[in-house]
Amino acid sequence: MTDDPHDAWTRRLPALGPGISQDSARQFVSDLYAHAQSGLDDERAEAEFEREE
């Protein structure tokens, strides 16, 4: 186990697509997480704005 919260998903990707390097898998998981987090942040900001009006 590592302290990396994305480690479990990073390790799963190469098993799903032979030829995917660990570095590529790690970057994909990191990018995917960042994009999803950004979307959630946008939703929260919009909900907060709606509550304040």
mmCIF file of the N, C-alpha and C atoms, coordinates in Angstrom:
data_MODEL
# 
_entry.id   MODEL 
# 
loop_
_atom_site.group_PDB 
_atom_site.id 
_atom_site.type_symbol 
_atom_site.label_atom_id 
_atom_site.label_alt_id 
_atom_site.label_comp_id 
_atom_site.label_asym_id 
_atom_site.label_entity_id 
_atom_site.label_seq_id 
_atom_site.pdbx_PDB_ins_code 
_atom_site.Cartn_x 
_atom_site.Cartn_y 
_atom_site.Cartn_z 
_atom_site.occupancy 
_atom_site.B_iso_or_equiv 
_atom_site.pdbx_formal_charge 
_atom_site.auth_seq_id 
_atom_site.auth_comp_id 
_atom_site.auth_asym_id 
_atom_site.auth_atom_id 
_atom_site.pdbx_PDB_model_num 
ATOM 1   N N  . MET A 1 1  ? 0.823   -1.186 0.000   1.00 0.00 ? 1  MET A N  1 
ATOM 2   C CA . MET A 1 1  ? 0.000   0.000  0.000   1.00 0.00 ? 1  MET A CA 1 
ATOM 3   C C  . MET A 1 1  ? 0.873   1.257  0.000   1.00 0.00 ? 1  MET A C  1 
ATOM 4   N N  . THR A 1 2  ? 0.422   2.260  -0.701  1.00 0.00 ? 2  THR A N  1 
ATOM 5   C CA . THR A 1 2  ? 1.128   3.531  -0.710  1.00 0.00 ? 2  THR A CA 1 
ATOM 6   C C  . THR A 1 2  ? 0.197   4.622  -0.208  1.00 0.00 ? 2  THR A C  1 
ATOM 7   N N  . ASP A 1 3  ? 0.740   5.809  -0.068  1.00 0.00 ? 3  ASP A N  1 
ATOM 8   C CA . ASP A 1 3  ? -0.076  6.950  0.340   1.00 0.00 ? 3  ASP A CA 1 
ATOM 9   C C  . ASP A 1 3  ? -0.781  7.585  -0.849  1.00 0.00 ? 3  ASP A C  1 
ATOM 10  N N  . ASP A 1 4  ? -0.507  7.106  -2.044  1.00 0.00 ? 4  ASP A N  1 
ATOM 11  C CA . ASP A 1 4  ? -1.102  7.635  -3.269  1.00 0.00 ? 4  ASP A CA 1 
ATOM 12  C C  . ASP A 1 4  ? -2.550  7.160  -3.377  1.00 0.00 ? 4  ASP A C  1 
ATOM 13  N N  . PRO A 1 5  ? -3.529  8.090  -3.304  1.00 0.00 ? 5  PRO A N  1 
ATOM 14  C CA . PRO A 1 5  ? -4.933  7.668  -3.364  1.00 0.00 ? 5  PRO A CA 1 
ATOM 15  C C  . PRO A 1 5  ? -5.329  7.105  -4.733  1.00 0.00 ? 5  PRO A C  1 
ATOM 16  N N  . HIS A 1 6  ? -4.513  7.346  -5.737  1.00 0.00 ? 6  HIS A N  1 
ATOM 17  C CA . HIS A 1 6  ? -4.827  6.862  -7.089  1.00 0.00 ? 6  HIS A CA 1 
ATOM 18  C C  . HIS A 1 6  ? -4.146  5.535  -7.405  1.00 0.00 ? 6  HIS A C  1 
ATOM 19  N N  . ASP A 1 7  ? -3.364  5.029  -6.479  1.00 0.00 ? 7  ASP A N  1 
ATOM 20  C CA . ASP A 1 7  ? -2.539  3.850  -6.736  1.00 0.00 ? 7  ASP A CA 1 
ATOM 21  C C  . ASP A 1 7  ? -3.348  2.628  -7.177  1.00 0.00 ? 7  ASP A C  1 
ATOM 22  N N  . ALA A 1 8  ? -4.447  2.363  -6.514  1.00 0.00 ? 8  ALA A N  1 
ATOM 23  C CA . ALA A 1 8  ? -5.242  1.178  -6.861  1.00 0.00 ? 8  ALA A CA 1 
ATOM 24  C C  . ALA A 1 8  ? -5.739  1.248  -8.300  1.00 0.00 ? 8  ALA A C  1 
ATOM 25  N N  . TRP A 1 9  ? -6.188  2.420  -8.720  1.00 0.00 ? 9  TRP A N  1 
ATOM 26  C CA . TRP A 1 9  ? -6.682  2.572  -10.091 1.00 0.00 ? 9  TRP A CA 1 
ATOM 27  C C  . TRP A 1 9  ? -5.531  2.542  -11.093 1.00 0.00 ? 9  TRP A C  1 
ATOM 28  N N  . THR A 1 10 ? -4.410  3.130  -10.706 1.00 0.00 ? 10 THR A N  1 
ATOM 29  C CA . THR A 1 10 ? -3.236  3.128  -11.584 1.00 0.00 ? 10 THR A CA 1 
ATOM 30  C C  . THR A 1 10 ? -2.778  1.708  -11.854 1.00 0.00 ? 10 THR A C  1 
ATOM 31  N N  . ARG A 1 11 ? -2.799  0.864  -10.851 1.00 0.00 ? 11 ARG A N  1 
ATOM 32  C CA . ARG A 1 11 ? -2.370  -0.535 -11.020 1.00 0.00 ? 11 ARG A CA 1 
ATOM 33  C C  . ARG A 1 11 ? -3.350  -1.337 -11.864 1.00 0.00 ? 11 ARG A C  1 
ATOM 34  N N  . ARG A 1 12 ? -4.615  -0.956 -11.889 1.00 0.00 ? 12 ARG A N  1 
ATOM 35  C CA . ARG A 1 12 ? -5.616  -1.708 -12.650 1.00 0.00 ? 12 ARG A CA 1 
ATOM 36  C C  . ARG A 1 12 ? -5.541  -1.468 -14.155 1.00 0.00 ? 12 ARG A C  1 
ATOM 37  N N  . LEU A 1 13 ? -5.165  -0.274 -14.575 1.00 0.00 ? 13 LEU A N  1 
ATOM 38  C CA . LEU A 1 13 ? -5.196  0.078  -15.992 1.00 0.00 ? 13 LEU A CA 1 
ATOM 39  C C  . LEU A 1 13 ? -4.326  -0.816 -16.885 1.00 0.00 ? 13 LEU A C  1 
ATOM 40  N N  . PRO A 1 14 ? -3.070  -1.082 -16.546 1.00 0.00 ? 14 PRO A N  1 
ATOM 41  C CA . PRO A 1 14 ? -2.273  -1.926 -17.435 1.00 0.00 ? 14 PRO A CA 1 
ATOM 42  C C  . PRO A 1 14 ? -2.876  -3.320 -17.642 1.00 0.00 ? 14 PRO A C  1 
ATOM 43  N N  . ALA A 1 15 ? -3.606  -3.825 -16.670 1.00 0.00 ? 15 ALA A N  1 
ATOM 44  C CA . ALA A 1 15 ? -4.255  -5.128 -16.826 1.00 0.00 ? 15 ALA A CA 1 
ATOM 45  C C  . ALA A 1 15 ? -5.398  -5.063 -17.837 1.00 0.00 ? 15 ALA A C  1 
ATOM 46  N N  . LEU A 1 16 ? -6.008  -3.884 -17.983 1.00 0.00 ? 16 LEU A N  1 
ATOM 47  C CA . LEU A 1 16 ? -7.126  -3.721 -18.909 1.00 0.00 ? 16 LEU A CA 1 
ATOM 48  C C  . LEU A 1 16 ? -6.671  -3.478 -20.343 1.00 0.00 ? 16 LEU A C  1 
ATOM 49  N N  . GLY A 1 17 ? -5.507  -2.899 -20.497 1.00 0.00 ? 17 GLY A N  1 
ATOM 50  C CA . GLY A 1 17 ? -5.005  -2.584 -21.830 1.00 0.00 ? 17 GLY A CA 1 
ATOM 51  C C  . GLY A 1 17 ? -3.531  -2.881 -21.922 1.00 0.00 ? 17 GLY A C  1 
ATOM 52  N N  . PRO A 1 18 ? -3.180  -4.061 -22.397 1.00 0.00 ? 18 PRO A N  1 
ATOM 53  C CA . PRO A 1 18 ? -1.759  -4.397 -22.509 1.00 0.00 ? 18 PRO A CA 1 
ATOM 54  C C  . PRO A 1 18 ? -1.004  -3.306 -23.278 1.00 0.00 ? 18 PRO A C  1 
ATOM 55  N N  . GLY A 1 19 ? 0.165   -2.974 -22.809 1.00 0.00 ? 19 GLY A N  1 
ATOM 56  C CA . GLY A 1 19 ? 0.970   -1.957 -23.457 1.00 0.00 ? 19 GLY A CA 1 
ATOM 57  C C  . GLY A 1 19 ? 0.870   -0.603 -22.794 1.00 0.00 ? 19 GLY A C  1 
ATOM 58  N N  . ILE A 1 20 ? -0.008  -0.473 -21.804 1.00 0.00 ? 20 ILE A N  1 
ATOM 59  C CA . ILE A 1 20 ? -0.122  0.793  -21.075 1.00 0.00 ? 20 ILE A CA 1 
ATOM 60  C C  . ILE A 1 20 ? 0.961   0.799  -19.998 1.00 0.00 ? 20 ILE A C  1 
ATOM 61  N N  . SER A 1 21 ? 1.814   1.786  -20.038 1.00 0.00 ? 21 SER A N  1 
ATOM 62  C CA . SER A 1 21 ? 2.878   1.874  -19.040 1.00 0.00 ? 21 SER A CA 1 
ATOM 63  C C  . SER A 1 21 ? 2.317   2.388  -17.720 1.00 0.00 ? 21 SER A C  1 
ATOM 64  N N  . GLN A 1 22 ? 3.044   2.117  -16.644 1.00 0.00 ? 22 GLN A N  1 
ATOM 65  C CA . GLN A 1 22 ? 2.631   2.611  -15.330 1.00 0.00 ? 22 GLN A CA 1 
ATOM 66  C C  . GLN A 1 22 ? 2.585   4.138  -15.321 1.00 0.00 ? 22 GLN A C  1 
ATOM 67  N N  . ASP A 1 23 ? 3.552   4.762  -15.986 1.00 0.00 ? 23 ASP A N  1 
ATOM 68  C CA . ASP A 1 23 ? 3.563   6.226  -16.031 1.00 0.00 ? 23 ASP A CA 1 
ATOM 69  C C  . ASP A 1 23 ? 2.344   6.766  -16.763 1.00 0.00 ? 23 ASP A C  1 
ATOM 70  N N  . SER A 1 24 ? 1.982   6.144  -17.887 1.00 0.00 ? 24 SER A N  1 
ATOM 71  C CA . SER A 1 24 ? 0.798   6.579  -18.633 1.00 0.00 ? 24 SER A CA 1 
ATOM 72  C C  . SER A 1 24 ? -0.464  6.347  -17.824 1.00 0.00 ? 24 SER A C  1 
ATOM 73  N N  . ALA A 1 25 ? -0.534  5.213  -17.151 1.00 0.00 ? 25 ALA A N  1 
ATOM 74  C CA . ALA A 1 25 ? -1.698  4.905  -16.315 1.00 0.00 ? 25 ALA A CA 1 
ATOM 75  C C  . ALA A 1 25 ? -1.819  5.917  -15.186 1.00 0.00 ? 25 ALA A C  1 
ATOM 76  N N  . ARG A 1 26 ? -0.698  6.222  -14.544 1.00 0.00 ? 26 ARG A N  1 
ATOM 77  C CA . ARG A 1 26 ? -0.718  7.178  -13.434 1.00 0.00 ? 26 ARG A CA 1 
ATOM 78  C C  . ARG A 1 26 ? -1.155  8.560  -13.921 1.00 0.00 ? 26 ARG A C  1 
ATOM 79  N N  . GLN A 1 27 ? -0.654  8.984  -15.076 1.00 0.00 ? 27 GLN A N  1 
ATOM 80  C CA . GLN A 1 27 ? -1.027  10.297 -15.613 1.00 0.00 ? 27 GLN A CA 1 
ATOM 81  C C  . GLN A 1 27 ? -2.509  10.327 -15.975 1.00 0.00 ? 27 GLN A C  1 
ATOM 82  N N  . PHE A 1 28 ? -3.012  9.244  -16.587 1.00 0.00 ? 28 PHE A N  1 
ATOM 83  C CA . PHE A 1 28 ? -4.428  9.168  -16.946 1.00 0.00 ? 28 PHE A CA 1 
ATOM 84  C C  . PHE A 1 28 ? -5.309  9.270  -15.710 1.00 0.00 ? 28 PHE A C  1 
ATOM 85  N N  . VAL A 1 29 ? -4.989  8.504  -14.680 1.00 0.00 ? 29 VAL A N  1 
ATOM 86  C CA . VAL A 1 29 ? -5.785  8.522  -13.448 1.00 0.00 ? 29 VAL A CA 1 
ATOM 87  C C  . VAL A 1 29 ? -5.737  9.902  -12.806 1.00 0.00 ? 29 VAL A C  1 
ATOM 88  N N  . SER A 1 30 ? -4.565  10.498 -12.782 1.00 0.00 ? 30 SER A N  1 
ATOM 89  C CA . SER A 1 30 ? -4.424  11.833 -12.203 1.00 0.00 ? 30 SER A CA 1 
ATOM 90  C C  . SER A 1 30 ? -5.245  12.857 -12.983 1.00 0.00 ? 30 SER A C  1 
ATOM 91  N N  . ASP A 1 31 ? -5.155  12.824 -14.313 1.00 0.00 ? 31 ASP A N  1 
ATOM 92  C CA . ASP A 1 31 ? -5.921  13.754 -15.148 1.00 0.00 ? 31 ASP A CA 1 
ATOM 93  C C  . ASP A 1 31 ? -7.423  13.543 -14.984 1.00 0.00 ? 31 ASP A C  1 
ATOM 94  N N  . LEU A 1 32 ? -7.839  12.290 -14.951 1.00 0.00 ? 32 LEU A N  1 
ATOM 95  C CA . LEU A 1 32 ? -9.257  11.970 -14.791 1.00 0.00 ? 32 LEU A CA 1 
ATOM 96  C C  . LEU A 1 32 ? -9.776  12.483 -13.447 1.00 0.00 ? 32 LEU A C  1 
ATOM 97  N N  . TYR A 1 33 ? -9.007  12.257 -12.395 1.00 0.00 ? 33 TYR A N  1 
ATOM 98  C CA . TYR A 1 33 ? -9.405  12.726 -11.067 1.00 0.00 ? 33 TYR A CA 1 
ATOM 99  C C  . TYR A 1 33 ? -9.506  14.257 -11.049 1.00 0.00 ? 33 TYR A C  1 
ATOM 100 N N  . ALA A 1 34 ? -8.510  14.926 -11.609 1.00 0.00 ? 34 ALA A N  1 
ATOM 101 C CA . ALA A 1 34 ? -8.501  16.389 -11.615 1.00 0.00 ? 34 ALA A CA 1 
ATOM 102 C C  . ALA A 1 34 ? -9.711  16.933 -12.378 1.00 0.00 ? 34 ALA A C  1 
ATOM 103 N N  . HIS A 1 35 ? -10.037 16.313 -13.506 1.00 0.00 ? 35 HIS A N  1 
ATOM 104 C CA . HIS A 1 35 ? -11.187 16.753 -14.299 1.00 0.00 ? 35 HIS A CA 1 
ATOM 105 C C  . HIS A 1 35 ? -12.492 16.535 -13.524 1.00 0.00 ? 35 HIS A C  1 
ATOM 106 N N  . ALA A 1 36 ? -12.625 15.370 -12.906 1.00 0.00 ? 36 ALA A N  1 
ATOM 107 C CA . ALA A 1 36 ? -13.831 15.076 -12.129 1.00 0.00 ? 36 ALA A CA 1 
ATOM 108 C C  . ALA A 1 36 ? -13.950 16.026 -10.942 1.00 0.00 ? 36 ALA A C  1 
ATOM 109 N N  . GLN A 1 37 ? -12.837 16.299 -10.265 1.00 0.00 ? 37 GLN A N  1 
ATOM 110 C CA . GLN A 1 37 ? -12.856 17.199 -9.120  1.00 0.00 ? 37 GLN A CA 1 
ATOM 111 C C  . GLN A 1 37 ? -13.242 18.607 -9.554  1.00 0.00 ? 37 GLN A C  1 
ATOM 112 N N  . SER A 1 38 ? -12.744 19.035 -10.697 1.00 0.00 ? 38 SER A N  1 
ATOM 113 C CA . SER A 1 38 ? -13.075 20.353 -11.217 1.00 0.00 ? 38 SER A CA 1 
ATOM 114 C C  . SER A 1 38 ? -14.577 20.463 -11.488 1.00 0.00 ? 38 SER A C  1 
ATOM 115 N N  . GLY A 1 39 ? -15.143 19.403 -12.065 1.00 0.00 ? 39 GLY A N  1 
ATOM 116 C CA . GLY A 1 39 ? -16.583 19.388 -12.324 1.00 0.00 ? 39 GLY A CA 1 
ATOM 117 C C  . GLY A 1 39 ? -17.388 19.466 -11.037 1.00 0.00 ? 39 GLY A C  1 
ATOM 118 N N  . LEU A 1 40 ? -16.951 18.739 -10.027 1.00 0.00 ? 40 LEU A N  1 
ATOM 119 C CA . LEU A 1 40 ? -17.641 18.791 -8.729  1.00 0.00 ? 40 LEU A CA 1 
ATOM 120 C C  . LEU A 1 40 ? -17.516 20.172 -8.098  1.00 0.00 ? 40 LEU A C  1 
ATOM 121 N N  . ASP A 1 41 ? -16.333 20.763 -8.217  1.00 0.00 ? 41 ASP A N  1 
ATOM 122 C CA . ASP A 1 41 ? -16.141 22.106 -7.667  1.00 0.00 ? 41 ASP A CA 1 
ATOM 123 C C  . ASP A 1 41 ? -17.071 23.108 -8.359  1.00 0.00 ? 41 ASP A C  1 
ATOM 124 N N  . ASP A 1 42 ? -17.211 22.976 -9.679  1.00 0.00 ? 42 ASP A N  1 
ATOM 125 C CA . ASP A 1 42 ? -18.113 23.861 -10.420 1.00 0.00 ? 42 ASP A CA 1 
ATOM 126 C C  . ASP A 1 42 ? -19.556 23.684 -9.960  1.00 0.00 ? 42 ASP A C  1 
ATOM 127 N N  . GLU A 1 43 ? -19.970 22.429 -9.754  1.00 0.00 ? 43 GLU A N  1 
ATOM 128 C CA . GLU A 1 43 ? -21.330 22.157 -9.290  1.00 0.00 ? 43 GLU A CA 1 
ATOM 129 C C  . GLU A 1 43 ? -21.564 22.735 -7.897  1.00 0.00 ? 43 GLU A C  1 
ATOM 130 N N  . ARG A 1 44 ? -20.576 22.571 -7.025  1.00 0.00 ? 44 ARG A N  1 
ATOM 131 C CA . ARG A 1 44 ? -20.711 23.114 -5.661  1.00 0.00 ? 44 ARG A CA 1 
ATOM 132 C C  . ARG A 1 44 ? -20.810 24.635 -5.686  1.00 0.00 ? 44 ARG A C  1 
ATOM 133 N N  . ALA A 1 45 ? -19.979 25.268 -6.505  1.00 0.00 ? 45 ALA A N  1 
ATOM 134 C CA . ALA A 1 45 ? -20.009 26.731 -6.599  1.00 0.00 ? 45 ALA A CA 1 
ATOM 135 C C  . ALA A 1 45 ? -21.359 27.208 -7.131  1.00 0.00 ? 45 ALA A C  1 
ATOM 136 N N  . GLU A 1 46 ? -21.889 26.511 -8.118  1.00 0.00 ? 46 GLU A N  1 
ATOM 137 C CA . GLU A 1 46 ? -23.194 26.882 -8.672  1.00 0.00 ? 46 GLU A CA 1 
ATOM 138 C C  . GLU A 1 46 ? -24.292 26.696 -7.626  1.00 0.00 ? 46 GLU A C  1 
ATOM 139 N N  . ALA A 1 47 ? -24.248 25.594 -6.884  1.00 0.00 ? 47 ALA A N  1 
ATOM 140 C CA . ALA A 1 47 ? -25.245 25.346 -5.842  1.00 0.00 ? 47 ALA A CA 1 
ATOM 141 C C  . ALA A 1 47 ? -25.145 26.405 -4.745  1.00 0.00 ? 47 ALA A C  1 
ATOM 142 N N  . GLU A 1 48 ? -23.929 26.766 -4.375  1.00 0.00 ? 48 GLU A N  1 
ATOM 143 C CA . GLU A 1 48 ? -23.732 27.806 -3.358  1.00 0.00 ? 48 GLU A CA 1 
ATOM 144 C C  . GLU A 1 48 ? -24.287 29.143 -3.847  1.00 0.00 ? 48 GLU A C  1 
ATOM 145 N N  . PHE A 1 49 ? -24.050 29.473 -5.092  1.00 0.00 ? 49 PHE A N  1 
ATOM 146 C CA . PHE A 1 49 ? -24.552 30.705 -5.680  1.00 0.00 ? 49 PHE A CA 1 
ATOM 147 C C  . PHE A 1 49 ? -26.085 30.707 -5.650  1.00 0.00 ? 49 PHE A C  1 
ATOM 148 N N  . GLU A 1 50 ? -26.691 29.584 -6.005  1.00 0.00 ? 50 GLU A N  1 
ATOM 149 C CA . GLU A 1 50 ? -28.158 29.476 -6.003  1.00 0.00 ? 50 GLU A CA 1 
ATOM 150 C C  . GLU A 1 50 ? -28.717 29.650 -4.598  1.00 0.00 ? 50 GLU A C  1 
ATOM 151 N N  . ARG A 1 51 ? -28.049 29.079 -3.592  1.00 0.00 ? 51 ARG A N  1 
ATOM 152 C CA . ARG A 1 51 ? -28.511 29.211 -2.212  1.00 0.00 ? 51 ARG A CA 1 
ATOM 153 C C  . ARG A 1 51 ? -28.434 30.652 -1.720  1.00 0.00 ? 51 ARG A C  1 
ATOM 154 N N  . GLU A 1 52 ? -27.419 31.376 -2.193  1.00 0.00 ? 52 GLU A N  1 
ATOM 155 C CA . GLU A 1 52 ? -27.235 32.760 -1.735  1.00 0.00 ? 52 GLU A CA 1 
ATOM 156 C C  . GLU A 1 52 ? -28.229 33.720 -2.362  1.00 0.00 ? 52 GLU A C  1 
ATOM 157 N N  . GLU A 1 53 ? -28.798 33.365 -3.499  1.00 0.00 ? 53 GLU A N  1 
ATOM 158 C CA . GLU A 1 53 ? -29.748 34.272 -4.157  1.00 0.00 ? 53 GLU A CA 1 
ATOM 159 C C  . GLU A 1 53 ? -31.114 34.220 -3.548  1.00 0.00 ? 53 GLU A C  1 
# 
